[in-house]
Amino acid sequence: MRKLMFLALLALAGSIGIDAAPAGLTLRVPGLSQPVDILRDRWGLNHIFAQSESDLFFAQGYTAARDRLFQFELWRRQATGTVADMLGRKELKRDIGTRLHMFRGNLKTELNWYHPHGEAIITAYVRGVNAYIEEALKAPASLPVEFKLLGIKPAPWTPDIVISRHNALLANIDEEVKMAQAVRLLGADKVKDVVYFQGGDPNITPDPTIDLTLIQSSILELYDAFRRPVAFAPGAAAEEPSALELSQRGQDIGSNNWVVSGRLTGSGYPMMMNDPHRTQSAPSLRYWVHLVAPGWNVIGGGEPMLPGVSIGHNDYGAWGLTIFGSDTEDLYVYDTNPANPNQYKYRGAWEDMRVVKDTIPVKGEAAVAVELKYTRHGPVLSEDTGHHKAYALRAAWMETGSAPYLASLRMDQAKTWEEFAEACKFSRIPSENMVWADRQGHIGYQAVAITPLRPNWSGLVPVPGDGRYEWDGFLPISALPHAADPVKGYIVTANNYLFPPDYPYKEAQHYTGADPFRAARISEVLGSGRLHTVADMMRLQNDNVSLPARSLVPLLRSAGLDIDRAPAPAGASADAGRRSVGARSDRDRTSAEMQPDIVNKASRTLLAWNYSR
């Protein structure tokens, strides 16, 4: 039985040199084996000092829940499919989708994938979360205001909540449906004229047995509901994305990281820089923490509901991440038995779907009974009984070890590049570019992802589920792009396409990535021949030079376009609209507004000209 031990919280007032005395607080918390000290600095960052690994992660769970209780409750409901119990029937499809996509494998094997002590670490973390929830429920009037507004209370956690996939940056099933619709309307050749496929010339012609007129966005209704952020809007479910939102190329909005050898720095030591671009929200997606115990001394950021640190440094090295890109999903189309819709044809015979019966609570109503169906490939997303069709998802992220970011627990203890690269072999989701720099002077890069091998199709369009299109296992992570101590002295990733032209595993490739301009600009600066400082790296993170504008602006000027004139602000003279359009995208300059508009207009004109020929 766990003893009643102490969490000693020391709030450090101000900074060094300020005379205000630290404010100390001792909490009696059941569940610890020994006392734990927590120093909370002026930025609200908890520095946790424990005498055992178990107590360390118990304290991390306790303090994170203490700081972000409503965020924890929202995560719990998304992970367990109980949002409708809070917001009513409008969230029922979300909950059905969540339960349909839950991990249903061996939990012990799953937890121990992320760290040799994974089960113990995650269990200790969950006990810490629950210790604070139990404490908070003793004074319900002091719960965060969101609980009162919604009429709810926080509920206990279990380890399977931590390994939920609902927060993952997933792959391309929506793109498969859109691609199939585009091919039906335009034909494969014209789609290839419009869409830039990197890494080769993939086959996007669907199997002739698939009726493309039946491939509709509604097939993904449950999947999209499961993936959509929770919105606290009155009335109906959250609105669909606007036309403007749908027009944005997601791969053009992303993250940057780079590592620089000490040969190129003023200090002689390597540097690691990372700015992962994720949605700004309140409370924040990220949560900073410092974890210290025997075998652990790591500081950095991660998602507050997960133990460990996903971006940060320890005594030996620092690491960061950007999205690499990986096609981890496929939409399978089945013929179903007219006499029994719970059977689908596979290799010439009828095969039974697995059916899981479940009940979903709904606020203000009776609970709703649902049937969750699965083929050998994965969850059945939609059924078309009129045409005797079923549609299922095969998702690599439903495999063991695919909970987002949790394999960072292994990285947190890496002492060398070799140990870090070994830890990367367990990082399956999201697909990331992991970079490393250490105190011994080494830098390295390893792409990580769970990557299906598709021997006879591109993965870009739906395929029949009759047995002719099967994955041939997964590519070893060590076979993904990687580098260590390159001669040029730096490594850059910015969501750009990183498969080399001669990459040998063509069946593992994806075909889309961000435009290369961010990576090219970073490389331009790092390869300039000068020695770099931390201040230089900070400036580069905020660099606003636009390489497309650098080329496009002179071209448009030479063509006689008056691109230096922008619309004048309301009430100003016409001359107020004249600006110098350059290669920088300053937020306060009219030219920054003009450049994207010019590029978009030029693109539309070229496309219109191409298809009018």
C-alpha positions in Angstrom: 0.0 0.0 0.0 1.3 3.4 -0.9 2.3 5.7 1.8 1.1 9.2 2.5 4.0 11.4 1.4 4.7 15.0 0.6 4.9 17.2 -2.4 6.9 20.3 -1.4 6.1 23.1 -3.8 8.4 26.1 -3.8 7.1 29.0 -5.9 10.1 31.1 -6.9 9.1 34.8 -6.8 10.4 36.9 -9.6 14.0 36.4 -10.8 17.5 36.5 -9.2 18.1 39.8 -7.6 14.5 40.4 -6.5 14.1 40.5 -2.7 10.7 38.8 -2.5 10.9 35.6 -0.4 10.0 32.3 -2.0 6.6 31.1 -1.1 6.7 27.4 0.1 3.8 25.0 0.3 3.7 21.4 1.5 1.0 19.1 0.2 0.2 15.6 1.7 -0.5 13.4 -1.3 -1.3 9.7 -1.0 0.6 7.6 -3.6 4.2 8.6 -3.2 6.9 6.4 -1.8 9.2 9.3 -0.8 9.0 13.1 -0.6 9.2 15.0 -3.9 10.3 18.6 -4.3 8.8 20.8 -7.0 10.2 24.3 -7.8 7.8 26.4 -9.8 9.6 29.3 -11.5 8.4 32.7 -12.6 7.2 31.3 -16.0 5.1 28.7 -14.3 7.4 25.9 -15.2 7.6 23.0 -12.7 11.0 21.6 -11.9 10.3 18.2 -10.3 12.9 16.5 -8.1 12.1 13.0 -7.1 14.0 10.1 -5.6 12.5 7.4 -7.8 11.2 7.0 -11.4 7.8 6.1 -10.1 7.5 9.2 -7.9 8.8 11.4 -10.7 6.0 10.5 -13.1 3.4 10.4 -10.4 4.4 14.0 -9.6 4.4 15.0 -13.3 0.8 13.6 -13.7 -0.3 15.4 -10.5 1.2 18.8 -11.3 0.1 18.7 -15.0 -3.5 17.9 -14.0 -3.3 20.6 -11.3 -2.4 23.2 -14.0 -4.6 21.9 -16.8 -7.5 20.1 -15.2 -10.2 21.0 -17.8 -7.8 20.2 -20.7 -7.3 16.8 -19.1 -11.0 16.2 -18.8 -11.6 17.2 -22.4 -8.8 14.8 -23.5 -10.4 12.0 -21.4 -13.8 12.5 -23.0 -12.3 12.6 -26.5 -10.2 9.5 -25.8 -13.1 7.5 -24.3 -15.9 8.6 -26.7 -17.9 10.4 -24.0 -18.2 13.9 -25.5 -21.9 13.5 -26.2 -22.4 12.9 -22.5 -21.2 16.5 -22.0 -22.5 18.3 -25.1 -25.4 16.2 -26.3 -26.5 14.4 -29.4 -24.6 16.7 -31.8 -21.4 14.9 -30.6 -22.8 11.4 -31.0 -21.0 10.7 -34.3 -17.7 11.9 -32.8 -18.1 9.3 -30.0 -19.0 6.5 -32.4 -16.0 7.4 -34.5 -13.8 7.5 -31.4 -14.9 4.1 -30.2 -14.5 2.7 -33.7 -10.9 3.8 -33.9 -9.8 2.9 -30.3 -6.7 0.8 -29.9 -7.9 -2.7 -29.0 -4.7 -4.6 -28.8 -2.7 -6.0 -25.8 -2.4 -3.0 -23.4 0.7 -4.3 -21.6 2.6 -4.8 -24.9 1.5 -1.4 -26.0 2.6 0.4 -22.9 6.0 -1.2 -22.8 6.7 -0.3 -26.5 7.4 3.3 -25.5 10.0 2.5 -22.8 11.3 -0.6 -21.1 9.5 0.6 -18.0 6.6 2.0 -20.0 3.8 0.3 -18.1 5.2 1.4 -14.8 5.8 5.0 -16.0 2.4 5.5 -17.6 0.6 3.8 -14.6 2.5 6.1 -12.2 1.6 9.1 -14.3 -2.1 8.1 -14.3 -2.0 7.6 -10.5 -0.7 11.1 -10.2 -3.5 12.5 -12.4 -6.1 10.7 -10.4 -4.6 11.8 -7.1 -5.2 15.4 -8.1 -8.6 14.7 -9.5 -9.6 13.1 -6.2 -8.3 16.1 -4.3 -10.1 18.5 -6.6 -13.4 16.7 -6.2 -13.3 17.3 -2.4 -13.8 21.0 -3.2 -16.0 21.1 -6.3 -16.8 24.8 -5.9 -13.1 25.4 -6.6 -13.0 23.5 -9.9 -12.1 25.6 -13.0 -15.0 27.6 -14.3 -15.5 25.4 -17.4 -16.8 22.6 -15.2 -19.5 24.8 -13.7 -20.5 26.2 -17.1 -20.9 22.7 -18.6 -22.3 21.1 -15.4 -19.7 18.4 -15.3 -17.0 17.0 -13.0 -13.6 15.5 -13.8 -13.5 11.7 -13.8 -10.6 9.3 -13.2 -8.1 8.3 -15.8 -6.8 4.9 -16.9 -3.7 4.0 -18.9 -5.6 3.5 -22.1 -6.6 7.2 -22.1 -2.9 8.1 -22.4 -2.3 6.0 -25.5 -5.4 7.4 -27.3 -4.7 8.2 -31.0 -7.3 11.0 -31.3 -4.6 13.8 -31.0 -2.3 12.3 -33.7 -1.3 14.2 -36.9 -2.5 11.5 -39.2 -2.3 10.8 -42.9 -4.2 10.9 -46.1 -7.5 9.1 -46.2 -9.3 12.4 -46.9 -6.9 13.0 -49.8 -7.6 9.5 -51.2 -11.3 10.4 -51.5 -10.6 13.8 -53.0 -8.2 12.2 -55.5 -10.7 9.6 -56.5 -13.3 12.4 -57.1 -10.8 14.5 -59.1 -9.8 11.5 -61.3 -13.5 10.8 -62.0 -14.1 14.4 -63.1 -10.8 15.2 -64.9 -9.0 11.9 -65.6 -5.7 10.9 -64.1 -3.5 12.7 -66.6 -5.1 16.1 -66.0 -5.0 15.6 -62.3 -1.3 15.1 -62.6 -1.1 18.4 -64.5 -2.6 20.1 -61.5 -1.2 18.2 -58.5 2.6 18.2 -57.9 3.7 14.7 -57.0 7.2 14.6 -55.6 9.4 11.5 -55.7 8.2 10.1 -59.0 5.1 9.5 -61.2 2.6 7.6 -59.0 -0.2 5.6 -60.5 -3.5 7.4 -59.5 -5.8 5.4 -61.8 -8.2 3.5 -59.5 -8.8 -0.2 -59.9 -11.5 -0.6 -62.6 -13.8 -2.6 -60.2 -14.3 0.6 -58.1 -17.3 2.7 -59.0 -16.0 6.2 -58.5 -19.5 7.7 -58.5 -19.9 6.0 -55.1 -16.8 7.5 -53.6 -18.2 10.4 -51.7 -17.0 12.5 -48.8 -19.8 11.2 -46.6 -18.0 7.9 -46.4 -15.6 9.6 -44.0 -18.3 11.1 -41.8 -17.4 9.1 -38.6 -13.7 9.4 -39.3 -13.8 13.2 -39.7 -16.1 13.5 -36.6 -13.5 11.6 -34.6 -10.7 13.8 -35.8 -12.5 17.2 -35.6 -11.6 19.5 -32.6 -14.3 19.9 -30.0 -16.2 23.2 -30.5 -18.4 24.7 -27.8 -20.9 26.2 -30.2 -24.6 26.2 -29.3 -27.0 24.1 -31.4 -25.7 21.8 -34.1 -22.3 20.2 -34.5 -19.3 22.3 -35.4 -19.5 23.8 -38.9 -17.6 22.3 -41.8 -14.4 24.1 -42.8 -15.0 27.1 -45.0 -14.0 27.2 -48.7 -11.1 29.4 -47.7 -9.9 26.9 -45.1 -10.2 24.1 -47.6 -8.2 26.0 -50.2 -5.2 26.2 -47.9 -2.5 23.7 -48.7 -1.9 22.1 -45.3 1.6 21.0 -46.4 2.6 24.6 -46.9 2.1 25.5 -43.2 4.6 23.7 -41.1 7.6 23.5 -38.8 11.3 24.1 -39.0 14.3 22.5 -37.3 18.0 22.4 -37.9 21.2 21.4 -36.3 24.5 23.1 -36.8 28.0 21.5 -36.2 30.3 23.3 -33.9 32.6 23.9 -36.9 30.1 26.5 -38.0 29.3 28.2 -34.6 31.1 30.9 -32.8 31.3 28.8 -29.6 32.6 25.7 -31.2 29.6 23.7 -29.9 26.7 22.4 -32.0 23.3 24.0 -31.8 19.8 22.6 -32.2 16.9 24.9 -33.2 13.2 23.9 -33.5 10.0 25.8 -34.0 7.1 23.4 -34.4 4.2 25.3 -35.9 1.0 24.1 -34.3 -2.3 25.8 -33.7 -2.3 28.6 -31.1 -4.9 27.8 -28.4 -5.8 28.4 -24.8 -4.8 26.4 -22.9 -1.7 25.7 -25.0 -1.1 22.5 -26.8 2.4 22.5 -25.2 3.4 22.1 -21.6 6.9 22.7 -20.3 8.4 20.6 -17.4 11.7 19.7 -15.9 12.0 16.1 -14.7 14.8 15.0 -12.3 15.3 11.6 -10.7 17.9 8.9 -10.8 18.5 8.3 -14.5 16.4 11.3 -15.5 17.3 14.9 -16.0 15.3 16.3 -19.0 13.6 19.6 -19.6 11.4 20.7 -22.5 7.9 20.7 -23.8 5.3 18.2 -24.8 1.6 17.6 -24.6 0.4 18.0 -21.0 -1.5 14.8 -21.0 1.5 12.7 -21.8 4.4 11.7 -19.5 7.9 12.8 -20.4 9.2 15.5 -22.8 8.9 15.3 -26.6 11.1 18.3 -27.5 13.9 19.4 -25.2 17.3 18.5 -23.9 19.0 16.4 -21.2 22.5 16.4 -19.8 23.9 15.0 -23.0 22.0 16.4 -26.0 19.1 18.3 -27.4 16.5 17.2 -30.0 13.6 18.6 -31.9 11.0 17.5 -34.5 9.1 18.5 -37.6 6.6 16.5 -39.6 8.3 14.2 -42.1 5.2 13.0 -43.9 4.0 9.4 -44.3 1.1 7.6 -45.9 -0.2 5.5 -43.1 -3.8 5.1 -44.2 -5.8 3.3 -47.0 -9.5 3.2 -47.8 -10.7 -0.2 -48.7 -13.8 -0.8 -50.8 -15.7 -4.1 -50.3 -18.5 -6.0 -52.0 -20.9 -7.1 -49.3 -23.2 -10.1 -49.3 -26.8 -9.1 -50.4 -28.1 -11.8 -48.1 -26.0 -10.7 -45.1 -24.5 -7.2 -45.0 -22.1 -8.2 -42.2 -20.2 -10.3 -44.7 -17.7 -9.0 -47.3 -15.9 -10.8 -50.2 -12.3 -11.6 -49.7 -10.3 -13.8 -52.0 -13.5 -15.1 -53.6 -15.3 -16.1 -50.3 -17.6 -14.3 -47.9 -15.9 -13.3 -44.7 -17.6 -12.2 -41.5 -17.1 -8.7 -40.1 -16.3 -8.6 -36.4 -19.1 -6.8 -34.6 -18.6 -5.0 -31.2 -21.7 -3.9 -29.4 -21.4 -0.7 -27.4 -23.5 1.9 -25.6 -22.8 5.6 -25.7 -24.3 8.0 -23.1 -25.9 11.1 -24.4 -26.7 14.2 -22.3 -30.4 14.6 -21.7 -31.3 11.4 -23.5 -31.2 7.6 -23.1 -28.0 6.0 -23.9 -27.6 5.0 -27.6 -26.7 1.4 -28.5 -24.3 1.1 -31.5 -22.6 -1.6 -33.4 -18.9 -1.1 -34.3 -17.9 -3.3 -37.3 -14.4 -4.4 -38.4 -13.0 -6.2 -41.5 -9.6 -7.9 -41.5 -8.2 -4.5 -42.5 -9.8 -2.3 -39.9 -12.9 -0.3 -38.8 -15.9 -0.1 -41.2 -16.4 3.6 -41.7 -19.5 3.4 -43.9 -22.0 0.9 -45.4 -24.0 1.4 -48.6 -26.6 -1.4 -48.4 -28.3 -0.2 -51.6 -25.2 -0.9 -53.7 -23.9 -3.7 -51.4 -20.7 -1.9 -50.5 -18.7 -1.3 -47.4 -15.8 1.0 -46.8 -13.1 0.4 -44.2 -9.9 2.1 -43.0 -6.6 0.4 -42.7 -4.5 2.6 -40.5 -0.9 1.9 -39.4 -1.5 4.2 -36.4 -3.8 1.5 -35.0 -0.9 -0.8 -34.7 0.9 -1.4 -31.4 3.3 1.4 -30.5 1.5 4.2 -32.5 0.4 6.5 -29.7 1.7 10.0 -30.6 4.9 11.2 -29.0 5.1 8.6 -26.2 8.3 7.0 -27.6 9.9 10.3 -26.6 10.3 8.6 -23.2 13.2 6.6 -24.7 14.7 9.7 -26.3 14.6 11.6 -22.9 17.4 9.3 -21.6 19.6 9.1 -24.7 23.3 9.9 -24.0 24.7 9.7 -27.5 23.6 10.0 -31.1 23.7 6.2 -31.4 21.3 5.9 -28.4 19.1 8.6 -29.7 18.9 6.8 -33.1 18.0 3.6 -31.4 15.2 5.3 -29.5 13.9 6.7 -32.7 13.2 3.1 -33.9 10.3 3.0 -31.5 8.7 6.4 -32.6 6.0 5.5 -35.1 3.5 8.4 -34.9 3.5 11.2 -35.9 5.9 10.8 -38.8 8.7 13.2 -37.8 12.1 14.5 -38.7 14.0 14.0 -35.5 17.2 16.0 -35.2 19.9 15.8 -32.5 22.9 17.8 -31.3 25.1 16.7 -28.3 27.8 18.0 -26.1 30.4 15.7 -27.7 30.0 17.7 -30.9 27.8 15.3 -33.0 24.7 16.2 -35.0 22.3 13.8 -36.5 18.9 13.3 -38.3 16.5 10.4 -38.4 13.1 10.3 -40.1 10.6 8.3 -38.1 7.3 6.8 -39.1 5.4 3.6 -39.3 5.5 3.1 -43.0 3.4 0.5 -44.8 5.0 -1.3 -47.8 2.6 -1.2 -50.8 4.0 -3.6 -53.4 1.5 -2.9 -56.2 -0.2 0.5 -55.7 0.6 4.1 -54.7 -1.7 4.5 -51.8 -3.2 7.7 -53.3 -6.6 6.3 -54.2 -9.0 3.8 -52.7 -8.5 0.2 -53.5 -10.6 -3.0 -53.4 -10.5 -5.0 -50.2 -10.8 -8.3 -52.0 -7.2 -9.4 -51.2 -5.4 -8.0 -54.2 -4.0 -5.0 -52.4 -2.3 -5.9 -49.2 0.5 -4.3 -47.2 3.8 -6.2 -47.1 4.7 -5.3 -43.6 6.4 -2.1 -42.5 9.7 -0.4 -43.4 12.3 -0.5 -40.6 12.6 3.1 -39.3 16.4 2.9 -39.7 15.8 2.6 -43.4 14.1 6.0 -43.6 16.2 9.0 -44.5 18.9 9.8 -42.0 22.3 11.5 -41.6 25.0 11.9 -39.0 27.8 14.6 -38.9 27.4 15.6 -42.6 30.4 17.2 -44.3 28.5 20.4 -44.9 28.1 20.9 -41.2 24.3 21.3 -40.8 21.0 19.5 -41.3 17.7 21.2 -42.1 14.2 19.9 -42.2 11.1 22.1 -42.9 8.4 19.5 -43.9 10.0 19.5 -47.3 10.2 16.3 -49.3 13.2 14.4 -48.1 13.2 11.1 -50.0 16.3 11.2 -52.2 15.8 10.5 -56.0 17.7 7.2 -55.7 15.7 6.0 -52.6 15.6 2.2 -52.9 12.3 1.5 -51.1 9.9 2.9 -53.7 7.0 0.9 -52.1 7.4 2.9 -48.9 7.4 6.4 -50.4 4.8 9.1 -50.0 4.4 11.7 -52.7 3.7 15.1 -51.1 5.6 17.5 -49.0 5.8 21.2 -48.3 7.3 23.5 -51.0 11.1 23.6 -50.5 11.4 27.4 -49.9 11.7 27.4 -46.1 14.3 24.7 -46.1 16.2 26.4 -49.0 16.3 29.7 -47.1 17.5 28.1 -43.9 20.2 26.3 -45.9 21.2 29.5 -47.6 21.8 31.2 -44.3 23.5 28.2 -42.6 25.8 27.6 -45.6 26.8 31.3 -45.9 30.3 30.6 -44.6 30.0 32.7 -41.4 30.1 31.4 -37.9 26.7 31.4 -36.2 25.6 32.4 -32.7 22.5 31.7 -30.7 21.3 35.3 -31.6 21.8 34.5 -35.3 19.6 31.4 -34.9 16.9 33.4 -33.2 16.9 35.8 -36.1 16.7 33.0 -38.5 13.7 31.6 -36.7 12.0 34.9 -37.4 13.5 35.4 -40.9 10.9 36.7 -43.4 12.8 36.5 -46.7 10.6 35.0 -49.4 12.6 33.1 -52.0 9.6 32.9 -54.4 9.1 36.7 -54.2 12.9 37.2 -54.8 12.5 35.5 -58.2 8.9 36.5 -59.0 9.0 40.2 -58.3 11.7 41.0 -60.8 10.0 38.8 -63.4 6.7 40.5 -63.0 8.4 44.0 -63.1 10.2 43.0 -66.3 6.8 42.0 -67.8 5.6 45.5 -67.2 3.2 44.9 -64.2 2.8 47.7 -61.8 3.1 45.5 -58.7 4.4 48.4 -56.6 0.9 49.8 -56.3 -1.5 48.3 -53.7 -5.0 49.4 -52.9 -4.8 52.6 -50.8 -6.2 52.4 -47.2 -9.7 53.8 -46.8 -9.6 57.6 -46.5 -6.0 57.9 -47.7 -4.7 59.3 -51.0 -4.1 57.1 -53.9 -0.3 57.5 -53.6 -0.6 55.9 -50.1 -1.0 52.6 -51.9 2.4 52.8 -53.5 4.9 50.6 -51.8 8.1 48.9 -52.7 7.5 45.2 -53.2 10.5 43.2 -52.2 11.5 39.8 -51.1 10.4 40.1 -47.4 7.0 39.2 -46.0 6.7 41.7 -43.2 3.3 41.5 -41.6 2.9 45.3 -41.6 3.8 46.0 -45.2 1.3 46.2 -48.0 3.7 44.2 -50.1 3.3 41.2 -47.8 -0.4 41.3 -48.7 0.3 41.7 -52.4 2.8 38.8 -52.8 0.5 35.9 -52.1 -2.3 37.5 -54.1 0.1 38.0 -57.1 1.2 34.3 -56.8 -2.4 33.1 -56.6 -3.5 35.2 -59.5 -0.6 34.0 -61.6 -1.3 30.4 -60.8 -4.9 30.7 -61.7 -4.1 32.4 -65.0 -1.5 29.7 -65.9 -4.0 26.9 -65.1 -6.8 28.5 -67.1 -4.4 28.9 -70.0 -3.2 25.3 -69.8 -6.8 23.9 -69.9 -7.9 26.2 -72.7 -5.4 24.8 -75.1 
